[in-house]
Amino acid sequence: MSNDPCANGKFQSPIDIKSSGTVKCGALCDLTFYYRTSKANMVNIGKNIILDYDTGSYVMFNNEVYELDKLSFFVPAAHKLDGFTYPLEINFNHRSPDTGKLLIVSVLAEINDATSKSKLFLDMIADNLPKTKGQQTHVNTPEEWNCFNLVPDAKSFFAYTGSIPRSPCVEDVQWVVFENTINCSTKFYDAIKPLIQGNPRAIQKVNGRRIFFNPNNADKNKRNYGDRLRCYTDEQFRKACSCLSGQKDIVEAKNKQALLLMAVVILVTLFVLLILYLIQENFIGKSLSNLFKTPLFLPRQK
């Protein structure tokens, strides 16, 4: 028997996820996002496009940190949901800095030109995909270009233990496959399809593995807790930190400061005018004179 885990592994990926046979896990498979922005650094490795994501982004899964390393693509999708194959799958590849364990978040995509965050994200790189093996391309992306925009709005997901979906097929990989889809434009799909079409492995046997399901509808799990900072120089970092508040917050804060300053100036001005008026009317001099003429102690009456 060969020692090749791709041939002999029992818990391999991808699989066909049968939703009717899943087990609800709830808090036992808790997922939280901390994704930052990044530049788009891409490389064609032959039958796949790898998007190297800037450091600093991660997810928390069951209270363990998994740092985001890169994104990869499959045409058609590698995983199936209830026997159905989607045209595109995007994998977010993470690794635990403590244990080295891998976690892969999988998002399935449909093709339509409806305006969405995922469409805008992918269209940003559609014209710059590296077309030949070994070629690298780079795109300076805007501040709002964050891979959290590729995560479906409804964040229910399936979770199971599998493998890397290509050689060397190493097992004990934690998979998170979103139940709901995103969309990409026809432009992006037509650009990436000829470069990687047919790159998924065949569907693997489940072999008795339990597939978990998390509705993931708690409010805390619907948002991204990462910030907007990239890898900056010290000067850029300070400048970025000074702009973390929204423009509306900054304007409101400045308005409040201006109103407070104006109120202080008005009060001080009124006080000075009052003092000048009293001096002009000789009120203060008379009051002091009367004060000193008044005996401190009145004689006791017999």
C-alpha positions as CSV (number, residue, x, y, z in Angstrom):
1,M,0.0,0.0,0.0
2,S,1.3,3.5,-0.9
3,N,2.1,6.0,1.9
4,D,0.6,8.7,-0.3
5,P,-2.2,10.4,1.9
6,C,-3.9,11.5,-1.3
7,A,-4.5,7.9,-2.2
8,N,-4.9,6.4,1.3
9,G,-6.2,9.1,3.5
10,K,-9.5,8.4,5.2
11,F,-10.6,12.0,5.9
12,Q,-10.0,13.8,2.7
13,S,-11.4,16.9,1.1
14,P,-13.5,18.1,-0.8
15,I,-16.8,16.4,0.0
16,D,-20.5,16.5,-0.9
17,I,-22.1,18.0,2.2
18,K,-25.6,16.6,2.8
19,S,-27.4,19.2,4.9
20,S,-30.0,16.7,6.1
21,G,-27.4,14.7,7.9
22,T,-25.6,17.5,9.8
23,V,-25.4,18.0,13.5
24,K,-26.0,21.4,15.0
25,C,-23.0,22.6,17.0
26,G,-23.9,26.2,17.9
27,A,-21.4,27.6,20.4
28,L,-19.2,24.5,19.9
29,C,-18.1,25.8,16.5
30,D,-17.9,29.5,17.1
31,L,-16.4,31.7,14.4
32,T,-15.4,35.4,14.6
33,F,-13.7,37.5,11.9
34,Y,-10.8,39.9,12.4
35,Y,-10.0,40.8,8.8
36,R,-8.0,43.8,7.8
37,T,-7.4,45.4,4.4
38,S,-4.6,44.3,2.1
39,K,-2.9,44.9,-1.1
40,A,-3.5,42.3,-3.9
41,N,-0.3,40.3,-4.5
42,M,-1.1,37.4,-6.8
43,V,0.8,34.6,-8.3
44,N,-0.1,31.9,-10.9
45,I,1.1,28.5,-9.6
46,G,-0.4,26.6,-12.5
47,K,-4.0,25.7,-12.5
48,N,-4.5,28.0,-9.5
49,I,-4.3,31.7,-8.6
50,I,-2.9,32.5,-5.2
51,L,-3.7,35.8,-3.6
52,D,-1.2,36.5,-0.8
53,Y,-3.0,38.5,1.8
54,D,-1.1,41.0,4.0
55,T,-0.4,39.9,7.6
56,G,-2.6,40.9,10.5
57,S,-5.9,39.3,9.6
58,Y,-7.2,36.2,11.4
59,V,-10.3,34.4,12.6
60,M,-11.2,33.0,16.0
61,F,-12.6,29.5,15.9
62,N,-13.5,27.8,19.2
63,N,-11.3,30.4,21.0
64,E,-8.2,29.6,18.9
65,V,-6.5,32.1,16.6
66,Y,-6.0,31.2,13.0
67,E,-4.0,33.7,10.9
68,L,-5.1,34.4,7.3
69,D,-2.3,33.5,4.9
70,K,-3.8,33.5,1.4
71,L,-6.8,33.0,-0.8
72,S,-7.1,30.4,-3.6
73,F,-9.8,29.6,-6.2
74,F,-11.5,26.6,-7.8
75,V,-13.5,26.5,-11.1
76,P,-15.9,24.8,-10.7
77,A,-16.3,24.7,-6.9
78,A,-14.5,21.9,-5.1
79,H,-17.2,21.2,-2.5
80,K,-20.8,20.2,-3.3
81,L,-23.9,21.1,-1.3
82,D,-26.6,18.5,-1.5
83,G,-25.2,17.2,-4.8
84,F,-25.1,20.7,-6.4
85,T,-21.8,22.2,-7.8
86,Y,-21.4,25.9,-7.9
87,P,-19.3,27.6,-10.6
88,L,-16.7,29.1,-8.3
89,E,-15.2,28.4,-4.8
90,I,-12.9,30.7,-2.9
91,N,-10.8,29.3,0.0
92,F,-9.4,31.4,2.8
93,N,-6.4,29.6,4.1
94,H,-5.5,30.1,7.8
95,R,-2.9,28.6,10.1
96,S,-2.7,28.6,13.9
97,P,0.5,30.3,15.1
98,D,0.5,28.1,18.2
99,T,-0.2,24.6,16.9
100,G,0.4,25.0,13.1
101,K,-3.1,23.5,12.5
102,L,-4.8,24.6,9.3
103,L,-8.3,26.1,9.0
104,I,-9.8,26.8,5.6
105,V,-12.9,28.9,5.2
106,S,-14.8,28.1,2.0
107,V,-17.1,30.5,0.1
108,L,-19.2,29.4,-2.9
109,A,-20.0,31.8,-5.6
110,E,-22.7,32.3,-8.3
111,I,-22.2,34.3,-11.4
112,N,-24.4,37.4,-11.9
113,D,-23.8,41.1,-12.3
114,A,-25.8,42.3,-9.3
115,T,-24.0,45.0,-7.4
116,S,-22.5,43.6,-4.2
117,K,-19.4,43.9,-2.0
118,S,-18.1,40.6,-3.3
119,K,-18.5,41.6,-7.0
120,L,-16.7,44.9,-6.3
121,F,-13.9,43.1,-4.5
122,L,-13.3,40.6,-7.3
123,D,-13.7,43.1,-10.1
124,M,-10.8,45.1,-8.6
125,I,-8.4,42.3,-9.6
126,A,-10.1,40.9,-12.7
127,D,-7.9,42.7,-15.2
128,N,-4.7,41.9,-13.4
129,L,-4.9,38.1,-12.8
130,P,-1.5,36.5,-13.6
131,K,-2.0,34.5,-16.8
132,T,1.0,32.3,-17.0
133,K,2.6,29.9,-14.5
134,G,5.0,31.7,-12.3
135,Q,3.8,35.1,-13.2
136,Q,3.2,37.6,-10.4
137,T,1.0,40.7,-10.4
138,H,0.4,43.4,-7.9
139,V,-2.6,45.8,-7.4
140,N,-2.7,48.8,-5.1
141,T,-6.1,48.4,-3.7
142,P,-8.3,51.1,-2.0
143,E,-8.8,51.2,1.8
144,E,-12.2,49.5,1.6
145,W,-10.8,46.4,-0.2
146,N,-11.2,43.9,2.6
147,C,-11.7,40.1,2.0
148,F,-14.5,40.2,4.6
149,N,-16.5,41.5,1.6
150,L,-16.3,38.0,0.3
151,V,-18.1,36.6,3.3
152,P,-21.9,36.0,2.8
153,D,-24.2,38.3,4.6
154,A,-26.0,35.3,6.1
155,K,-23.2,33.5,7.9
156,S,-24.6,30.0,8.6
157,F,-21.9,27.4,7.9
158,F,-21.0,23.7,7.9
159,A,-17.9,22.5,9.7
160,Y,-15.9,19.2,9.3
161,T,-12.4,17.8,9.6
162,G,-10.8,17.1,6.3
163,S,-7.6,17.6,4.3
164,I,-5.8,20.1,2.1
165,P,-7.7,19.8,-1.2
166,R,-4.6,19.1,-3.3
167,S,-1.3,17.3,-2.9
168,P,0.1,16.6,-0.3
169,C,-3.5,16.1,1.0
170,V,-2.4,16.5,4.6
171,E,-5.3,15.7,7.0
172,D,-6.5,17.2,10.3
173,V,-7.6,20.4,8.5
174,Q,-10.6,22.3,10.0
175,W,-13.0,23.2,7.3
176,V,-15.7,25.9,7.4
177,V,-18.0,25.9,4.4
178,F,-20.6,28.7,4.2
179,E,-24.1,27.6,3.4
180,N,-25.0,30.8,1.6
181,T,-23.3,32.0,-1.6
182,I,-21.8,35.3,-2.8
183,N,-21.7,36.5,-6.4
184,C,-19.0,37.4,-8.9
185,S,-19.4,39.2,-12.1
186,T,-19.3,37.7,-15.5
187,K,-16.2,39.8,-16.2
188,F,-14.3,38.2,-13.3
189,Y,-15.5,34.6,-14.0
190,D,-14.5,34.9,-17.7
191,A,-11.1,36.2,-16.7
192,I,-10.3,33.4,-14.2
193,K,-12.1,30.4,-15.8
194,P,-9.6,29.8,-18.6
195,L,-6.6,30.0,-16.1
196,I,-7.8,27.4,-13.6
197,Q,-10.8,25.6,-15.0
198,G,-11.0,21.9,-13.9
199,N,-8.6,22.3,-10.9
200,P,-10.7,20.7,-8.1
201,R,-10.0,17.2,-6.9
202,A,-12.8,14.6,-7.2
203,I,-15.3,14.5,-4.4
204,Q,-14.0,12.3,-1.5
205,K,-15.8,9.8,0.7
206,V,-17.2,11.1,4.0
207,N,-16.2,7.8,5.7
208,G,-18.4,8.3,8.7
209,R,-17.3,11.8,9.6
210,R,-19.7,14.1,11.4
211,I,-20.6,17.2,9.6
212,F,-21.7,20.0,11.9
213,F,-24.0,22.9,11.2
214,N,-24.0,26.3,12.9
215,P,-26.9,28.8,12.1
216,N,-24.4,31.4,13.3
217,N,-27.0,34.1,13.7
218,A,-25.8,35.7,16.9
219,D,-25.2,39.5,16.4
220,K,-21.6,39.3,17.5
221,N,-20.8,36.9,14.7
222,K,-22.2,39.0,11.9
223,R,-19.5,41.7,11.9
224,N,-15.9,42.1,11.2
225,Y,-13.8,43.0,14.3
226,G,-10.6,43.7,12.3
227,D,-9.5,47.3,11.7
228,R,-8.6,49.1,8.5
229,L,-4.8,49.2,9.1
230,R,-2.4,47.7,6.7
231,C,1.4,47.3,7.1
232,Y,2.4,50.9,7.4
233,T,5.5,52.9,8.1
234,D,5.5,54.6,11.5
235,E,4.4,57.9,9.8
236,Q,1.6,56.2,7.9
237,F,0.6,54.3,11.0
238,R,0.1,57.5,13.0
239,K,-1.7,59.1,10.2
240,A,-4.0,56.1,9.8
241,C,-4.7,56.0,13.5
242,S,-5.7,59.6,13.5
243,C,-8.4,58.8,10.9
244,L,-9.9,55.7,12.5
245,S,-13.1,57.5,13.3
246,G,-15.6,58.1,10.5
247,Q,-15.8,61.4,8.8
248,K,-19.1,62.1,10.5
249,D,-17.7,61.5,13.9
250,I,-14.8,63.8,13.2
251,V,-17.1,66.6,12.0
252,E,-19.4,66.2,15.0
253,A,-16.4,66.2,17.5
254,K,-15.0,69.3,15.8
255,N,-18.4,71.0,16.0
256,K,-18.8,70.2,19.7
257,Q,-15.3,71.6,20.4
258,A,-16.1,74.8,18.5
259,L,-19.4,75.3,20.4
260,L,-17.7,74.7,23.7
261,L,-14.9,77.1,22.9
262,M,-17.5,79.7,21.7
263,A,-19.5,79.4,25.0
264,V,-16.4,79.9,27.1
265,V,-15.4,83.0,25.1
266,I,-18.9,84.4,25.5
267,L,-19.0,83.8,29.2
268,V,-15.5,85.4,29.8
269,T,-16.4,88.4,27.6
270,L,-19.7,88.9,29.6
271,F,-17.8,88.7,32.9
272,V,-15.2,91.2,31.8
273,L,-17.9,93.6,30.5
274,L,-19.8,93.3,33.8
275,I,-16.6,94.1,35.8
276,L,-15.9,97.1,33.5
277,Y,-19.5,98.3,34.0
278,L,-19.3,98.1,37.7
279,I,-16.0,100.0,37.8
280,Q,-17.5,102.7,35.6
281,E,-20.5,103.1,37.9
282,N,-18.1,103.2,40.9
283,F,-20.2,100.4,42.4
284,I,-17.2,98.4,43.5
285,G,-15.5,101.4,45.1
286,K,-18.6,102.3,47.0
287,S,-19.1,98.7,48.1
288,L,-15.6,98.5,49.4
289,S,-15.8,101.8,51.2
290,N,-19.0,100.8,52.9
291,L,-17.5,97.5,53.9
292,F,-14.6,99.1,55.7
293,K,-16.8,101.7,57.4
294,T,-19.0,98.9,58.9
295,P,-17.7,97.8,62.3
296,L,-16.9,94.2,62.5
297,F,-18.6,93.8,65.9
298,L,-21.7,95.7,67.0
299,P,-21.6,97.0,70.7
300,R,-23.6,94.8,73.1
301,Q,-26.7,96.5,74.3
302,K,-27.2,96.7,78.0
